[in-house]
Amino acid sequence: MEQLRQHIRINGLAYRTEQTYVHWIKRFIYFHNKQHPKDMDAVHIEAFLNDLAINKHCSVSTQKIALNALMYLYRKFLGVEVSHLSFSPAHTHRRLPVVYSRAEISSILSNLKGVHRLQVELMYGTGLRSAELLSLRVKDIDFESNNIFVRAGKGDKDRTTMLPQRLIPALKNQITEVEHLHQSDIAQGFGEVYMPDALDRKYPGATRETAWQYLFPSSQIGRDPRTGILRRHHLHPSALRKQVTRAVKTAGINKPAKTHSFRHSFATHLLESGYDIRTIQVLLGHSDVTTTEIYTHVVNRGGNGVISPSDRL
């Protein structure tokens, strides 16, 4: 497994991808009673994927992630070509997104304070995913053009989204806090930040520049799991999830507490305001407009906009 990890890192895959691939490859090996992958073939892969779909009732995306991990294992790491797989695909279930109303959004925000409130306001005001939000750097906030730059979002794609005007004072204060924290780190002999795409080798001094620091830094300096270097990373996603769960519960909202629901609410409320679906697709970063069209099912008037006969009595 350590050789596999090194191979993944040499190929430049993200740390989250490394964790995911290692997880599914381990599950594959344990499923077949700890046989070595080189002693197994397509039949074993099919059996594992069938078990995920039939017995574990996993989603389509989960099965695809497992398949991608195994294809990396065999094709890239072991150099073994695997083709003509025949397995039962997981069932596709069309689920409607959880959307908060404007009143519910206001109630949730009233139960949040400080940096967590700013984070939720940004997700709702821009349509950012939580991972994209936490990955923002100081340089990604452009006050002159009123843009927020999303780097290496889902699918490793860059895009821009709008900068909510009402959040500009809070964002400037947050950047000031980041600057003070960064100066304190430098004074204590730290101050480096993780740089993507080996930019730390191309621009050695950039790792200590304020512009590259995370907009929402962690409260503690931690050890990089790959290099062992002590750095200040961004806030952990679980911290935001816990605050959102508490705020939704306190607000008395009987809907699932999900950070992703603020992105859904952003798209739905834009649609209700009359913006065309193509514009919303670009802001969300969807490759296919059919993905964006799901929000037409949850706009503020049930039954696809049809007025119930009982409301005309």
C-alpha positions as CSV (number, residue, x, y, z in Angstrom):
1,M,0.0,0.0,0.0
2,E,2.9,2.3,0.7
3,Q,4.2,1.8,-2.9
4,L,0.7,2.5,-4.2
5,R,0.6,5.8,-2.2
6,Q,4.0,6.8,-3.6
7,H,2.8,6.0,-7.1
8,I,-0.3,8.1,-6.7
9,R,1.8,11.1,-5.4
10,I,4.3,10.8,-8.3
11,N,1.3,11.0,-10.7
12,G,0.2,14.2,-9.0
13,L,-3.2,13.1,-7.7
14,A,-4.8,15.1,-4.9
15,Y,-4.5,13.9,-1.3
16,R,-8.3,13.3,-1.2
17,T,-8.0,11.1,-4.3
18,E,-5.2,9.2,-2.7
19,Q,-7.3,8.6,0.4
20,T,-10.3,7.5,-1.6
21,Y,-8.4,5.1,-3.9
22,V,-6.5,3.5,-1.0
23,H,-9.9,3.0,0.8
24,W,-11.6,1.2,-2.1
25,I,-8.5,-0.9,-2.9
26,K,-8.3,-2.0,0.7
27,R,-12.0,-2.9,0.6
28,F,-11.5,-4.9,-2.6
29,I,-8.6,-6.8,-1.1
30,Y,-10.5,-7.6,2.1
31,F,-13.6,-8.6,0.1
32,H,-11.5,-11.3,-1.5
33,N,-10.0,-12.6,1.8
34,K,-6.7,-10.5,1.5
35,Q,-5.6,-12.0,-1.9
36,H,-2.9,-10.0,-3.6
37,P,-4.4,-7.9,-6.5
38,K,-1.8,-9.4,-9.0
39,D,-3.4,-12.9,-8.2
40,M,-6.9,-11.6,-9.2
41,D,-8.4,-10.6,-12.5
42,A,-11.6,-9.2,-14.1
43,V,-13.8,-11.8,-12.5
44,H,-12.8,-10.7,-9.0
45,I,-13.4,-7.0,-9.9
46,E,-16.8,-7.9,-11.3
47,A,-17.7,-9.8,-8.1
48,F,-16.7,-6.8,-6.0
49,L,-18.7,-4.3,-8.0
50,N,-21.7,-6.6,-8.1
51,D,-21.6,-6.9,-4.4
52,L,-21.6,-3.1,-4.0
53,A,-24.7,-2.8,-6.2
54,I,-26.7,-5.8,-5.2
55,N,-25.9,-6.4,-1.5
56,K,-24.6,-3.0,-0.3
57,H,-27.2,-1.0,-2.4
58,C,-24.6,1.7,-3.1
59,S,-25.3,4.6,-5.4
60,V,-24.1,4.9,-9.0
61,S,-21.4,7.5,-8.1
62,T,-20.1,5.2,-5.3
63,Q,-19.8,2.3,-7.7
64,K,-18.0,4.5,-10.2
65,I,-15.5,5.7,-7.6
66,A,-14.7,2.1,-6.7
67,L,-14.3,1.2,-10.3
68,N,-12.0,4.2,-10.9
69,A,-9.8,3.1,-8.0
70,L,-9.5,-0.4,-9.2
71,M,-8.7,0.7,-12.8
72,Y,-5.9,2.9,-11.4
73,L,-4.6,-0.1,-9.4
74,Y,-4.5,-2.4,-12.4
75,R,-3.8,-0.2,-15.3
76,K,-1.5,2.5,-13.8
77,F,0.1,0.8,-10.8
78,L,0.3,-2.9,-11.8
79,G,0.4,-2.3,-15.6
80,V,-2.3,-4.9,-16.2
81,E,-5.0,-4.2,-18.8
82,V,-8.5,-4.9,-17.7
83,S,-11.3,-4.8,-20.3
84,H,-14.8,-6.1,-21.0
85,L,-16.0,-6.0,-17.5
86,S,-19.5,-7.3,-17.0
87,F,-21.2,-6.3,-13.7
88,S,-24.6,-5.1,-12.5
89,P,-24.7,-1.3,-12.5
90,A,-26.0,0.4,-9.4
91,H,-29.5,1.8,-9.7
92,T,-29.9,5.4,-10.7
93,H,-32.1,7.3,-8.2
94,R,-33.1,10.8,-9.0
95,R,-33.2,12.7,-5.7
96,L,-34.5,16.2,-5.3
97,P,-32.1,18.6,-3.5
98,V,-32.8,19.9,0.0
99,V,-33.5,23.6,-0.4
100,Y,-33.9,26.2,2.4
101,S,-36.4,29.1,1.9
102,R,-35.2,32.7,2.2
103,A,-36.8,32.9,5.7
104,E,-35.1,29.7,6.7
105,I,-31.7,31.0,5.5
106,S,-32.2,34.1,7.6
107,S,-33.1,32.1,10.6
108,I,-30.0,29.8,10.2
109,L,-27.7,32.8,9.8
110,S,-29.1,34.4,12.9
111,N,-27.9,31.4,14.8
112,L,-24.3,31.6,13.4
113,K,-21.5,33.9,14.5
114,G,-18.2,35.1,13.3
115,V,-16.3,33.1,10.6
116,H,-18.9,30.4,10.4
117,R,-21.6,32.9,9.5
118,L,-19.4,34.4,6.8
119,Q,-18.7,30.9,5.4
120,V,-22.5,30.1,5.2
121,E,-23.3,33.5,3.7
122,L,-20.6,32.9,1.0
123,M,-22.0,29.5,0.1
124,Y,-25.5,30.8,-0.1
125,G,-24.4,34.0,-1.9
126,T,-22.1,32.4,-4.5
127,G,-23.1,28.8,-4.9
128,L,-19.7,27.5,-3.7
129,R,-19.3,23.9,-2.6
130,S,-18.0,23.6,1.0
131,A,-14.7,22.2,-0.3
132,E,-14.3,25.1,-2.8
133,L,-15.1,27.5,0.0
134,L,-12.5,26.1,2.4
135,S,-9.9,26.0,-0.5
136,L,-10.2,29.8,-1.2
137,R,-6.9,31.7,-0.8
138,V,-6.7,35.4,-0.1
139,K,-5.7,36.1,-3.7
140,D,-9.0,34.5,-5.0
141,I,-11.1,37.4,-3.7
142,D,-10.9,40.2,-6.3
143,F,-12.6,43.3,-4.9
144,E,-11.9,45.3,-8.1
145,S,-13.7,43.0,-10.5
146,N,-16.2,41.8,-7.9
147,N,-15.3,38.2,-8.7
148,I,-14.4,35.2,-6.6
149,F,-12.0,32.8,-8.4
150,V,-12.6,29.1,-7.8
151,R,-9.4,27.1,-8.4
152,A,-9.5,23.4,-9.2
153,G,-13.1,22.9,-8.3
154,K,-15.0,19.7,-8.9
155,G,-13.5,18.0,-12.0
156,D,-10.3,20.1,-11.5
157,K,-12.0,23.0,-13.3
158,D,-11.5,26.7,-12.6
159,R,-14.4,29.2,-12.7
160,T,-15.5,32.6,-11.3
161,T,-18.6,33.5,-9.4
162,M,-20.0,36.8,-8.2
163,L,-18.7,38.6,-5.1
164,P,-21.8,39.5,-2.9
165,Q,-21.5,43.3,-2.2
166,R,-22.9,43.0,1.3
167,L,-20.1,40.6,2.3
168,I,-17.2,42.9,1.2
169,P,-16.7,44.5,4.6
170,A,-16.7,41.1,6.4
171,L,-14.3,39.6,3.8
172,K,-11.9,42.5,4.2
173,N,-11.9,42.0,8.0
174,Q,-11.3,38.3,7.5
175,I,-8.3,39.0,5.2
176,T,-7.0,41.4,7.9
177,E,-7.3,38.6,10.5
178,V,-5.4,36.2,8.1
179,E,-2.6,38.8,7.7
180,H,-2.2,39.2,11.5
181,L,-2.2,35.4,12.0
182,H,0.3,34.9,9.2
183,Q,2.7,37.5,10.6
184,S,2.4,35.7,14.0
185,D,3.2,32.4,12.3
186,I,6.3,33.9,10.6
187,A,7.5,35.3,13.8
188,Q,7.3,31.8,15.3
189,G,9.3,30.3,12.5
190,F,6.4,28.9,10.5
191,G,4.3,30.7,7.8
192,E,4.5,28.2,4.9
193,V,1.3,27.1,3.2
194,Y,0.6,24.2,0.9
195,M,1.0,25.0,-2.8
196,P,-0.7,23.1,-5.6
197,D,0.9,21.7,-8.8
198,A,4.4,21.9,-7.4
199,L,4.3,25.7,-7.4
200,D,6.5,25.7,-4.3
201,R,9.4,24.6,-6.5
202,K,8.7,27.1,-9.2
203,Y,8.0,30.0,-6.8
204,P,9.9,29.1,-3.5
205,G,9.0,32.4,-1.8
206,A,5.3,32.2,-2.6
207,T,4.7,29.7,0.2
208,R,5.1,32.5,2.8
209,E,3.2,35.2,0.9
210,T,-0.1,36.5,2.4
211,A,-1.8,36.2,-1.0
212,W,-1.4,32.4,-1.0
213,Q,-2.7,31.9,2.6
214,Y,-6.1,30.3,3.1
215,L,-9.0,32.7,3.5
216,F,-10.3,30.5,6.4
217,P,-7.2,29.1,8.1
218,S,-7.2,26.4,10.7
219,S,-6.8,27.5,14.3
220,Q,-3.8,25.2,14.7
221,I,-0.6,24.4,12.8
222,G,-0.6,20.8,11.6
223,R,1.7,18.3,10.1
224,D,1.3,17.7,6.3
225,P,0.4,14.0,6.0
226,R,2.5,13.6,2.9
227,T,5.7,15.6,3.6
228,G,5.6,16.0,7.4
229,I,6.1,19.7,7.1
230,L,4.4,21.8,9.8
231,R,1.9,24.2,8.1
232,R,-1.3,26.1,8.7
233,H,-4.0,24.5,6.5
234,H,-7.6,25.6,6.1
235,L,-10.4,24.9,8.5
236,H,-11.5,21.3,8.6
237,P,-14.9,20.6,6.9
238,S,-16.3,18.9,10.0
239,A,-16.1,22.2,12.0
240,L,-18.4,23.9,9.5
241,R,-20.8,20.9,9.3
242,K,-21.1,20.9,13.1
243,Q,-21.9,24.6,13.2
244,V,-24.5,24.3,10.4
245,T,-26.1,21.3,12.2
246,R,-26.4,23.2,15.4
247,A,-27.8,26.3,13.7
248,V,-30.4,24.4,11.7
249,K,-31.5,22.5,14.9
250,T,-31.7,25.7,16.9
251,A,-33.7,27.4,14.2
252,G,-36.3,24.6,14.5
253,I,-36.1,23.8,10.8
254,N,-37.3,20.3,10.1
255,K,-35.0,19.6,7.1
256,P,-31.6,17.8,6.9
257,A,-28.7,20.0,7.9
258,K,-26.4,20.0,4.9
259,T,-23.8,22.5,3.9
260,H,-24.5,21.6,0.3
261,S,-28.1,22.8,0.7
262,F,-26.9,26.4,0.6
263,R,-25.6,25.8,-2.9
264,H,-28.9,24.3,-3.8
265,S,-30.7,27.3,-2.3
266,F,-28.5,29.7,-4.2
267,A,-29.5,28.1,-7.5
268,T,-33.2,27.7,-6.7
269,H,-33.6,31.3,-5.5
270,L,-31.8,32.6,-8.6
271,L,-34.2,30.6,-10.7
272,E,-37.2,32.0,-8.8
273,S,-35.8,35.5,-9.4
274,G,-36.0,35.0,-13.1
275,Y,-32.4,34.3,-14.1
276,D,-32.1,31.9,-17.0
277,I,-30.9,28.4,-16.4
278,R,-27.8,28.8,-18.6
279,T,-26.5,31.6,-16.4
280,I,-27.0,29.5,-13.3
281,Q,-25.3,26.6,-14.9
282,V,-22.2,28.7,-15.5
283,L,-22.2,30.1,-12.0
284,L,-22.5,26.6,-10.5
285,G,-19.8,25.1,-12.8
286,H,-22.0,22.4,-14.2
287,S,-20.7,20.7,-17.4
288,D,-24.2,19.7,-18.5
289,V,-27.3,21.9,-18.2
290,T,-29.4,18.8,-17.4
291,T,-27.7,18.8,-14.0
292,T,-28.8,22.3,-13.4
293,E,-32.4,21.6,-14.6
294,I,-33.1,19.6,-11.4
295,Y,-33.7,23.0,-9.6
296,T,-36.7,23.6,-11.8
297,H,-38.4,20.9,-9.7
298,V,-38.0,22.8,-6.4
299,V,-38.8,26.4,-7.3
300,N,-41.2,28.3,-5.0
301,R,-44.5,26.8,-6.2
302,G,-44.9,23.0,-6.1
303,G,-46.0,20.8,-8.9
304,N,-43.8,22.4,-11.5
305,G,-45.5,25.8,-11.0
306,V,-49.1,24.5,-11.4
307,I,-51.6,26.2,-9.0
308,S,-53.7,23.6,-7.2
309,P,-57.5,23.7,-7.9
310,S,-58.1,24.0,-4.1
311,D,-56.3,27.3,-4.1
312,R,-58.9,28.7,-6.5
313,L,-61.9,27.9,-4.3
